[in-house]
Amino acid sequence: MSEPHVTLDPRDPVQEKLRGPLEDQLTSALQAAADRVRASYADEPVEQVCQRLLDETRSGLHPDIAAGFRPDMDEFCRVAVAIVRGEVS
């Protein structure tokens, strides 16, 4: 699996203007979270890995951004499955 990446779907001009920097920040937080979760993975079920991934990602964000971060959980769980399978490097 390639490095996880966050892509936003802006709905107005303000969101479009902030899209690049925000995507970069979210992607960086997700990649760091995936690294931490992978490094400490101890045969937990996918659901638990998915929740840890979400918690770790949010902890790497500014509180205001973390509060509004509503990721596609199917995509987060795909990353969790890759961690469980040892596919995220």
Protein Blocks (a to p, Z undefined) as FASTA:
>chain_A
ZZdddddddfbfklmmmmmmmmmmmmmmmmmmmmmmmmmgghiafklmmmmmmmmmmmmp
cfklmmmmccdfklmmmmmmmmmnopaZZ
